[in-house]
Amino acid sequence: MIWFPYEQMKTRKEPWKILDAEGVYLYTKEQKLIDSVSSWWSVIHGYKHPELNEAIISQVKKFSHVMLGGLTHESVEKLSDKLQSWLPGDLDYCFFSDSGSVAVEVALKMALQYYMNQGETKRTKILSLEHSYHGDTFKTMEAGDDEDYHFVLNAYGPSPYVIHIPTEIPALEEAFLKYHQELNCFLVEPLLQGAGGMRMYDVAFLERARQLCDQYGVLLVFDEVATGFGRTGNRFVADLVLPDILVLGKALTGGYMGHAVTVANKKVFEGFYDDNPEHALMHGPTFMGNALACSVALKSIEIFEKQDYMSKIRRIEAITRREMEGFSDPRIQEVRMMGGCVCVEVKDASDLKGYQQFAYERGVFSRPFLNCLYAMVPYVIQEEELIKVLETMKEWFGR
Ligand SMILES: *Cc1c(COP(=O)(O)O)cnc(C)c1O
């Protein structure tokens, strides 16, 4: 049987079976649902996109996969060239992997080894944010800070290798002052912390982090697995503040298949590039650079550019602000918006119990978590469809 994610298998509710999907819609036997979650924030172009389908079909006719150890192919070369020119600054060196968690692992390994290669063996610690989420593998759980996902780590006690701080500049300055000699990197979900509760913070915090990283020689790592490709209303937060390592996943392939990339700048790459074989990055996921994933990712980026997706996201944000401005209820703690993300945080998580079914009956697929009722819609959504998603949220509190 299928062992489903994040759920007690004994008491869980039956999942809805999807028979077809097209545009922003998921189809069950009896319902047509707007996917307000974009399949975990990844399906930015909607389902069954003709051009994305075609990219996969034409690649599959050549081959679906060849390993990247000792081999290369056109799709991975084109994608890395595209990312190199499309991403800001000198974020030019693309290490591919099969999921966001693995790509964050790669970033952390790069940061640690970057210093080891220079004989600096004391920089073993990661600075990270409270409520951060970086994936479900062990090191990413350790770097993350969310009991709801990672309580199994309690078995090990507190980690001596990770320092968590709130998104406040004084705490940031204090942490650098105290730990800078031991830090290899500052790992952050920039501007929007997703799975830890859709928390939003100001860019000034990241600007100060960049200064401190430069001052103390610590690498700045942006985990843009969730925020990349426009979700915050910026193409990448890396367009505002330049990190040393950037991690992309989720929407990289337009949500078509699992793939991710860890992109290093020149300084990081050069920390590995010399005559010593031991200075090589010893990592290589079996399916890194998968040809189907690379061909669909390249097409996804082309569509994002050609159809001016940033203007679509600005439109989503404007409609959301218009519809949600002034909306309140005694049960609501706060309504937050940023780019293509809106979150209604309730005071008591039990106030969201039953919402998923309520939304289902109204033709919206939603998946609240923690205290968050949120929407991260596909960017191709029409105005009336987006209004329906938001109206459904408001209606829940109006009962
Ligand atoms: C989803 C997510 C990950 C993990 O990606 P997977 O592909 O699920 O392994 C890592 N970091 C952030 C910020 C995420 O939102």
The ligand as an SDF file (V2000), in Angstrom:
LIG
                    3D

 15 15  0  0  0  0  0  0  0  0999 V2000
   10.1030   22.0420   -0.4620 C   0  0  0  0  0  0  0  0  0  0  0  0
   11.3400   22.6760    0.0670 C   0  0  0  0  0  0  0  0  0  0  0  0
   12.5420   21.9580    0.1740 C   0  0  0  0  0  0  0  0  0  0  0  0
   12.6300   20.4820   -0.1160 C   0  0  0  0  0  0  0  0  0  0  0  0
   12.4190   20.1770   -1.4490 O   0  0  0  0  0  0  0  0  0  0  0  0
   12.0310   18.6720   -1.8560 P   0  0  0  0  0  0  0  0  0  0  0  0
   12.0240   18.6920   -3.3470 O   0  0  0  0  0  0  0  0  0  0  0  0
   10.6920   18.3880   -1.2490 O   0  0  0  0  0  0  0  0  0  0  0  0
   13.0920   17.7870   -1.2920 O   0  0  0  0  0  0  0  0  0  0  0  0
   13.6510   22.6390    0.6080 C   0  0  0  0  0  0  0  0  0  0  0  0
   13.6060   23.9470    0.9290 N   0  0  0  0  0  0  0  0  0  0  0  0
   12.4720   24.6590    0.8390 C   0  0  0  0  0  0  0  0  0  0  0  0
   12.4900   26.1080    1.1760 C   0  0  0  0  0  0  0  0  0  0  0  0
   11.2970   24.0490    0.4190 C   0  0  0  0  0  0  0  0  0  0  0  0
   10.1570   24.7600    0.3600 O   0  0  0  0  0  0  0  0  0  0  0  0
  1  2  1  0
  2  3  1  0
  2 14  2  0
  3  4  1  0
  3 10  2  0
  4  5  1  0
  5  6  1  0
  6  7  2  0
  6  8  1  0
  6  9  1  0
 10 11  1  0
 11 12  2  0
 12 13  1  0
 12 14  1  0
 14 15  1  0
M  END
$$$$
